[in-house]
Amino acid sequence: MIGRLQKTVINCPEPRALADFYCEILGMRVYESIHGWAADPRGWVVIGHDGRKELAFQRAIPWTPPQVVNSRYSVGAHLDIFVDNVDEAERVVLSLGASRAGSIHERGFRVFIDPVGHPFCLVFGSEFVTTGDPGPAAG
């Protein structure tokens, strides 16, 4: 091993707005928030749980949203978010500004697009509960 994963960084046009979106969904809080300081004019926001810095949002200028095609395998990276009640979770993410993408391959997950264009999945059902065994890829 040569290193450890520190956090996942997501590029976006407005880091604080997207961080707030994911804080609402994931129950996280903001741990760092830097907007346009001299060393990093792009902006930077880090969120997480219990002191762990898990997701960061970095301003990307110019912003180009990811290309998302209606297919399970058409995107590069995305977030899988496990939920207990997918119908309620869908109502919440839609009310926060996400849109439903859908996929012809959905089974145990639903595909959404966050407010700036990143895909993410709401994963549900007992077959996708983490047990230590990586199992099938959900979304």
Order of alpha helices (4+ residues) and beta strands (2+ residues): beta-alpha-beta-beta-beta-beta-alpha-beta-beta-beta
